[in-house]
Amino acid sequence: MITKVILIFVLQLIYVPVLSLRTVLVVKGEDKKAPFAAFVEGIIYIVSLGIVFSDLTNIYNIVAYVFGYAIGVYLGGKLEKKLAIGYRVVQINLTKENDDLINILRGHKFGVTKLEGKGRNNETRYRLEVMTHRIREKEVIKITEQLEPEAFIISFELAHFKGGYLNKHSTQ
């Protein structure tokens, strides 16, 4: 009995992170990798749920399933953050030109585009657009905060891109 409870718990610890990974792969357009994750996910799901359904009077099996699922959700979130699949655009808004920041970011192999615009009171503002692998987003922000502590920084998920510096010089 105790081995079934442990087996159910461990299977859920594996199942939910694989489910999370499969979901991320589908959302990120990784059509060739997602089916492999789905295959593993399906096998684990059938085996663990089969054990639980074989004896619905055994509360320990049900509790193991639920706790394993809950902890698996936590682990799946951690895994997704660690893998950081995908790309981000980091927009850095500055009140003054900062060529040192641009040169340092480019020195770290980030592609940087500088745009000039007008603010609310017609003052000149500068925006740097940096596209990066999601795993390197914090690096861009840290460098920026060191050189421009007052910068307004936003970042967002990138759905699709073609060409550009990142494609030619991809590094992680």
Protein Blocks (a to p, Z undefined) as FASTA:
>chain_A
ZZmmmmmmmmmmmmmmmmmmmmmmmmnopaklmmmmmmmmmmmmmmmmmmmmmommlmkl
mmmmmmmmmmmmmmmmmmmmmnogajdddddddfbdcfklmmmmmmnopacdddddddfk
opacddddddddfklmmmmmmmmmmmmmmbccdddddfbdeejjklmmgcZZ
